[in-house]
Amino acid sequence: MKLPAYELKSSDNFTTFEFVSIGIKGDIPKLIQFSTTNYKDVFNLAFGDKDTKTGNFDDTIITNNGDSEKVLATIVRCVYAFTHKNPEAWIYASGSTKARIRLYRMGLNRFLDEARKDFEVYGQINDQWEKFSNNVDYEAF
């Protein structure tokens, strides 16, 4: 994907990434984390606004900073960096709300052909996984 993205800082093992969203509501620190799951080589991708006091993040805040495309491009850069370091990894992602899941699905739809050049893309519906298709209301990816 050849879209502008934010500069990233990453942990040594490429499981945590930080960047700053710059937009109409100011500079907002963001955090992306890849965490292990109960399944071998499956990692959960979590993303949200970073609380600079605690170091934690909140994935329920709706920032609306006017830079969603740049933020999504930055998350994609993190996926590439993480999978380069962990080539056997499968990444699981979902939104914290139905609206966020829909936003992520629209982003995948928009860049699906490009994503399929490097990744296998699946959607989860009714606890089943299938090859990702446009216009299906998936619960996770």
Secondary structure by P-SEA (a helix, b strand, c coil): ccccccbbbbcccccbbbbbbbccccbbbbbbbbbbcccccbbbbbbccccccccccccccccccccaaaaaaaaaaaaaaaaaacccbbbbbbbccaaaaaaaaaaaaaaaaaaaaccbbbbbccccccccccccccccc
